[in-house]
Amino acid sequence: MRLFRPILSIMLVLVTTLLVSCSSGTKAKIPTVYSPEKIADIQQFRTPIAEARGQMDTLQKLITEENWVDTRSLIHGPLGGLRQNMSIVGKKVLQKDQKAVAGLSRELFNDFDRIDEAAKERNALSARSAYGRAIQDFDAYLDLIPSNS
């Protein structure tokens, strides 16, 4: 009887392990469309990003006037909080869009870094070039993010 209990326990463990490993669990479905709730959730972060896009006209004016101090202040000040909002949105979009959104966000901030570097060097040509790329990246980013409209 003493030998029977441990053997029975081992047999039960093996049978349970076999049953669990052979069962097929249900896989979670990855959403392929945005639900209204998801859009509303994203919208609260998209709005400040779109407002920041509106400040790009001010940035262009500062670059055109070669006002380098205010150019750098705008990039590090009002546009500085943009990175956090874009990061949050990048995690909330559908999985199929996450890679593109992250890439565009990274490119936009590389463009801001180039504008900042050009402002340090007082290089108007380089700043204008980086600004043009930043506008393209910003618009492409906003096109990927769903909105209520």
C-alpha angles and dihedrals in degrees: 000000000000091000094046097062098057091044091050091049092051091048091051091050091050093048091047092048091049093050094048094046093048096048118096115228122209114261119226111246116236109228115244099187133044118255118217089249092053091049091050090050092050092043093066089063097035092060096064089044091054090048089053088053086058089058090060089083088061089049090052090051092051092049091048090051089045090233094158098173093056091041091059091041091055092049094049097035120040094009092044094080090054093085093063094049092047091050092052092048090048089060094046099052121092116285092247090059099042097088094050093045092050091048094050091046091052091048092050092054091046086055090051089050090052091050090049092049091048090050090052090052092040089234108156095181094054092044092052092048092050090045091056091052091046091055091050092048093045093051092046089050093051090048090059095050115084119234137190092252 
